[in-house]
Amino acid sequence: GYGLVGLTIFWLGASLVVRAINAIYLFGFQRRWLTPAWRDFHWPTATRLLKASVLFFVIGASVAVGYTSDSFVLTRILGPQAVTQYNVPFRLFSIVTVLIGFFLIPLWPAYAEARARGDVAWVKRTLRRSLVISFAFHLIAAIVLVVAGRWIIQLWVKDAVVPTRALLVAFALYLIVAGLHAPLSTLLNGLSIVRFQLACWIAMAISNLALSIWLTKLYGVPGVVFGTVIANFVCFVIPSAWYARRFLSRMQPPTNATAAT
């Protein structure tokens, strides 16, 4: 076989092939009028998009630092074996956030379109529904995984990893907070609120690192998860909920003339 190199090539190549086929179908058959052309290039628009892309890149880097620092903290304080104890339950609980992502991702462009229309009522209604659905889904999944998590992990990796009840509870809290985080993040992205998110993510990355170090020394592996939960809730969820409410209260509803067109 080709081993790890072959797996990496297949994993990356499959994504490229799918996107290439999608581009050929979209620009060649379904939406030919969308095909990029040099005559349509507009430098001010390109500059604006480039600035937004840079901000999203910095946000992505901050997210990576905020979430990958947990493994670094565990390795430095408790040793490499603690990373395994952390990663296996983390992968299990992360399945829940991936599943809800299929529901939330389509809302990103929908929010952008609603903002362009000035449809404040739709945005507020959709945000409320997405928060309820996401929170309920994460809450139910968290309870199920706390109860059945050890059994599922034993089926998965046998006795290689046996998570403590405290670690499962920590990840359950992580899921519950994620149930609020995900819809708010989708809203902010859809409304192109980037600078505010950047400030939140930088604050979260810094506070998460500090809290994780402190709580890991006190509580072991669950401590690093508690640090992430607190940092996420305090530095992102609460400020984002406040900002979203403030922003939506200032959004202009469509005028009668606009609504009639």
N, C-alpha and C positions, 0 to 999 in steps of 0.2 A: 504494500500500500504506500500511499504518499505521506502518511503521518500527519503531523501538525501543520506542515507547510501546505499540503493538499487541502486540508480542512479549511485553512485560512483563505486560500485562493478560491475555494468553492463558495465559502460564506460571503466574501467580498464580491466575487464574480457574479453570483446569482443576483445580488442586489443591482449591480450595474446592468446586467442583461435585462432584467425586468423593467428598469427605468428607461433603457434604450427602446425596448419594444413599446412601452407606454408613450414615449415621445414620438416615435414613428407613427403610431396609430392616431395620436392626438393631432399632431401637426400635418400629417400626410393625408388623413382621411376624415376625421371627425370635425376638427376646427382649423381648417387651412388658413383662415384669416388671422389666426393667432401666430402663425409662423414668424419667428424673429427676422427682421430685415434691417440693414444698416440705415436705410432711409428713414426709419422710424426712431432712430436713436435720438434721445433727448438728454443732453448733458445734465441740466439741473435735476431732472428726475433720477438719473443714474446716480448723481451725487447724494441725493436724499436717501435713495435705497442703500447705497454703500454705507452711509453713516448709520442707518438702522441695522444693517448687517453686522457692522463692527460692534455695536452695542449688544446685539444678540450673541455674538461670539464671546464677548466679555461675560455676559450672563451665563453662557454655557460653561465657561472656564470656572466661574465662581461656584456654579452648581457642582461641577466635578470636584473642586476642592472641598466644598461643604460635605459631600457624601463619601468621597474616597478617603478623607482624612481619618475616618473611623478605623480602617484597616491599619493605617500607619500608627495610630495611637495604640491599638491593641498590640501590634508587633513590638513597639518600643517599651510598653509597660508590662505586658503579660507574656510576651513571646509569640512566635509564629503559630503555635498550636491553638492559641486563642482565636486567631483569624478563622480557622476552620470551624470552630464552635460558633462563630458569628455568621460566617458566610452561608452555611447550609440552611439555617432557618430564614436568613435574609432572602435567599433565592425563593424559598417557598412562599413567604409573605409577599414578595414582589410580584408574584403572578397576579395577585388581586389588582394591583395598580395598573398592570399591563392590560388586564381585561376591561377595566373601567375607561382606560385610555381610548379604546375603540369607540366608546360612546361619546367621549368628550372632544376628541380631535376634530370631528366635523363641525363642532360649534365655533372653532377658531375663525374660519372664513365667514360663517354665518353672522357672528358678532360684528365683523368688519363691514359686511354688507348692511346690517341693521344700523350701524353707526352712520354710514353714508346716507341712508334714508332718513336718519333722525328718528328711528322707531324706538323710542325709549321704553315704551310699555313692553314691547317684545323682549328687549334685552333684560329688563327686570324680571319678567315672568320666566324666561328661560334660565336665568341665573338661579332663581329660587328653586325651580324644578331640578336643575342639575345638582344643586347643593343637597337637596333632600335625597335624591336618588343615589348620589355618590356617597354621602354620609351613611345612609342606611345600608348600602351594599358593603362598604368597608366595615361597618360595625358588626353586621351579621357574620362576615368572613372572619373578623378578628375573634369573635366568640367561638366560632367553629374551630379555628386553628389553635386557640388556646386549649380547647378540650381535646382535639384530635391530633394536634401537631406532632407529639412524640410518636404516635402510631404511624402517621404518614411518613415521618422522617426515617423511622425504623424500616418501613417497607422500601424506602428510597435508598438508604446507605447502610442498612443493617445496623450494627452496633458501633459503627465508626464515629458517629456523633450522637450524643444523647443530650438534648438541650434541657436546661433547668426550667422549672415553671416560671421563675422570675424573668428569664430571657424571653420566653413566649409571651408573657404579659407585657414586657417592654416593647416587643414587636407589635403586639396588639394595639398599644397606645400609638405606636408609629403609624399603623394603618388608619386608626381613627382620625388622627391629625391629617394624614394624607387625603382622607375623604373630604376634608374642607379645603385643603391646599389645592388639589387638582382643579376643581371648578373655578376657583378664584384666579389661578394662574392662566387657565384657558381664557377667561374673560379679559384679563389684562393684556394678554398677547393679541387677542382678537381686536381689542380697542387700540392697539399699538401704544400701550403705556409701557415704555421700555426703561426710561431713566429711573422711574420709581422702583421698578423691579430690580434694576441693577443695584440700587442702594440697599434694598432689602436683602438681596443675595450676598452682597459683600458683608453686611452686618451678620447675616446668618453664618457665613463661612468662618468668620472670626470668632463669634460666640460659640459656635459648635465645637471648634477646636479646643477652646478654653474649657468649656463645660465637660466635654468628653474626657479630657485629661483628668480633670478633678473628680468626676463621678466614676471613672474607671478605677481610679485608685481607691475609691470608697466601696464600690459595689462589684467590681470585676467586669466581666463581659457585658452584663445588662446595663452597666453604667454608661457605656459608650452610646447605646441606643437611647437611653434617657436623655443624654446630652443633645442628640439630634432632634428628639421630640420637642424638648423645651425650646431649642434655638429656632426650629421651624415654626412653632406656634407663636412665639413671642416676636420674632423678627420678620416673619412673612405673613402668617395667617391673620393675626390681629391688624397689623398695618394695612394689609391688602383689603380686608373687609371694610375698614374705615375709608380707605381711599376710593374703593369702588362705589361705596354709597355716596361719597362726596362728588365723585365724577359724574355718576348717573343723575344726581340731582341737578347738575348744571347742563346736562345734555339737552339740546333743543329738540322738542318734538316737531314732526313735520307740519308745515303750514297747510292751510286749506288748499292753496294753489298747488303745493307739492303733492298733497294727497290725491288731488284730482287728476294729476298727470299719470 
